[in-house]
């Protein structure tokens, strides 16, 4: 019985994969002119989902190079995905293709789209706001809905795995240079879904900011506070900066880097992406101070 069930499962998988092999035959061999793909999901790596998507991409564009941005976006956290996408895109080639599958609306009426930024990079994403920060910085100059089944895995698409069935093959078509004007109807870029992301607010009294995430496994606080905005408060390296964080008052030194304070001590610093951040040298700030995403922060102007 188990053997028969396994064979049935394998046969179903082979049927789904058949259109991919057809794509591969059409694409031909080689890959010297293929565009680089950046790949990000909230799938994690506990099952075969990421590998399946990569196999689909390689099937359509044999030899395509794929760089994993991350597959551990917090599940359904579109804002986090938007931040990672905007943070990594400048380090990719100007003709790179990005596929982002953080898609809590999969199978719904949300659109699957391809968008081109002002730098020339292409983005294969759900229309759910994940492009907000890229759009703010680089602009989105053109967008199309993916409706052409020839750019998909085939007629046997699922309602829950569009990463495999729609986004992966579409990204591979772009990577091999197919004419994306055939993918579907043009969209008004002003109609694309946007996240309501609030920036830090500068007032006469100081700056009101927010924790928008954490730096890797270290627990450093990522703030929505650019370095140039923080500089307007008047603090310089070596100053002790008073702060109200999550309703509690503290004072942390403003330093260049972690080792400028003893191990176990907190500090303010400008992170590698040009934002003010809070950390503890060789410790986890978020765990130690019990601070979560969305926590409010207020820094007064220097007296």
N, C-alpha and C positions, 0 to 999 in steps of 0.2 A: 504493500500500500504506500509506504513512504517513498519507495523508489518510483512508483508511478506518479505520485504527486510532484516529486522532484523533476521528473522528465516533462511533466505538463508545465511546470514553472519555467524550466529552461526553454521549452518551445515557445512559450509566450514571450520570453525575453528576446529570443532570436527573431520573432516576428516584429517586435518593436525596433530591433536594431537593423533590420533589413533596409529601411530607407537611408540609414547612415552609410551603409556600404555602397549604396547607389550614389550618394553624394561623393564618396571618396573616389569612386571610379570616374566620376565626372571631373573631379578636381585634378586628377592626374598625380604624378609623383613630384617629389621635390618640395622645397619650402624656403628657398633662399630669399624670395621676395615677399614672404608672408609678414604681416604686421604683428607686432607683439600684443598679446592679450593680458590684461590685468584682471584677476578673478577674485571676487569677494562674495561671501555668503554668511548666513547664520546657521549653516548646516552642522557645524562641528565636524569632527573626523571619526565619529564612533561607528559610522556605517559606510556604505558604499556610494552615497549620493555625490560627493565631490568627484570621486573617480569616474563615475558614470558620466557626469557632465564633461569632464576632460576627455573621455573617450569619444563622446559625441563631437566635441570640437576638433579633435584630431582626425576623426572620420571624415568630416567635411573639408578640413584643411590639413592634410597629412603633413606632419613635421612642424606644425605651428608651435611656437614657444609661448608658454603660459606661466605667468608669475602670480603666485598666490599672495594677495594682499593680506587677507585673513579669512578664516572660516569660523572664527569664534566671536563674531559680532553677537552681542547679547540678543537672544531671540526676540524678533519683532521690533528691535530698536532701530527704527529708520533714521533717527537723528544721529545716533552713533555711527551708522553706516555712512551717512552724509559727511560726517567729520573725517572719517578714515579715507573716504574717496577723495575729498578735497585736499587732504593732507598728502596723499601719495601721488596724485595725478601729475604734479609738476616735475616729478623725478622720472616720468615715463616719456618716451619719444612723442613728438608732436602729432604723429599719425597713429598712436596707440589706440587699441580698442579695449574698452572696459565692459565687463559684465558683472552686474551687481544683483544678487538674488537674496534680498531681504524683503520678503513679500508676504506680509500677513494677509493681504487681500487676494491671494492666488485663487483663481477660479471665479472671482467676482466680476463686476463690471469695470474694474480698473483696467486701464490700457497697458499693453506691453509695447514699449516704444524704443526707437533709436533716436538719439539726439547728437548733434555735432556742436562742440563748443567753439568759442572764438579762437582757440589755439589750434583747432583742427582735429582734436581728439574726438573719438566716437564712443558713445555710451549706450549700452543695451541694458535697459532697466525697466522695472515696473514704474508706471507714472504715479508715484506715491510721495514725492517730495525728496527722494534721495539725491536729486541733482541740485537742491537748493543752494548749497554753498559753492558748488562749481559754477552755477549760474551767476551768483553774486560776484564772484571774482573774475571769471573768464567770459561770461556771457554764454547763452545758448542761441545759436544763430539759425538753427534749422532742426526740425523734429518730424518724425513720421511714426505712425502706428504700424505695428507688425501685424499684417493681415494676410499676406501672401503665403499660402501653405507650402510653396516651394522653398521658403526660407525656414521651415519648421521641420520637425522630425518626421512628419507624415500625417496621415489621416487619423491614426490611433493615438491621439494626444490625450493625456490624462487631465483631470481637473485640478490636480494637486501638485504636479511636478513640472511646472513650466520652466524651471531651471534646466531640465533635460530637454523638454519638448520644444520650447520656443527660444529661450534666451541663448542657450549654448549653440545651437545651429546658426542662429542669426549672427552671433559674434564671430563664428568661424567664417561665415560668408563674407563678412566685412574684412576679416583678416586676410582672406585670399583675394580681396579687391573686387568683389562683385558689385554691380551697380545698385546702390541702396535706394535709388529712386523707385525701384520696382518692389520694395518691401511692403508698401502700403500707402495710404493717403497722407498728405502733408498735414501737420498740425500747427496751429497758431502757438508759437512758443510762449506767448503771454497766458495761454490757457493751461499750461502745465501746472500740476499740483505743486504747491510750495509748503514747506514746514514753517510754522510760526516760531522762529528762533529769535529769542530776545538777546540783544547785546547788552553790555554793561552800560549803566546810566551814570553819566557824570553830572553832579549837581554842585551847587555852591559849597556844600558841606563836605562832599567827598564822592566816592564811587560806590554804587550798588551793583554787585556782580553775583554770579551764580556758579555753582559747581556743575559742569557739564559732562564730566567723566573722570576716568582715572588713567594714569600712565602705566600701562602694562600690569604686571603683577605686583608692582611696588607700592601701590596705594597713594601715589602723588596725586594731588588734586589738579585736575585740568579746569581752568576757569574761562569764562567768556570775556576775558579782560586782556586785550592786546597790550603789549609792552608800551607802545606809544601813548595809549590812554592812561595807563598807570603813571607814566612819567609826568603827566600834567599835575599830579598831586604834589610833586616836589621832592620825593624821596630819592636818595642816591645810595649806592653800594656802601654798606657799613651802618646804615641807619636801622634803628629798631622801629618796626612798623606796627602801630596798634590796629587791631582788627576785631570786628564782631563777626563770628562765624557760627552759623546755626544757632544764633541766640546767645552765644557765650563770648565773653571778652578775653582776648589774648594779645600778646605782643611778640612778634617774631622778627629776627634779624633779616635784612635784605642782603643777600650774598650772591656771588657769581655761581657757585656750585656747591654740591653736597658736602664735600670735605672741608669747606670753609667753616663748618661748625663741628663740634665733637659728635661721635657716634651716639645716636639716640636723641639728638637735639633737633628741633624743627627750624625751618627757614623758609623765607620767600626767595624765589629766583625766577629768572626768565627762562622758559623752557626752550627746547630746540625748534619749536614752531613759532616762537616769538610771542608767547603769552605768559602772563604772570602765573606762577604755580606755587603750591605749598607742599613741602615734603618733610620727612624726617630722615636724617642721614642714617642709612643702613637699617631703617625700620619702615613699617607700613603706616603712613599717616592716617588713612581712612579708617583702618581698624583700630588704631590707638585712640583716635579722637571720636570714633563712632560717627563719622560724617558720611552721608550718602549723596548720590546724584540728586541735584535739585536744591541742595542746601544753599541758603542765602549768605552773602558775605558783604560787609560794609567796611570800607577803609576811609578814614577821614583825611582831609587835606593836611599836609605837614604844617605844623605851627611854627 
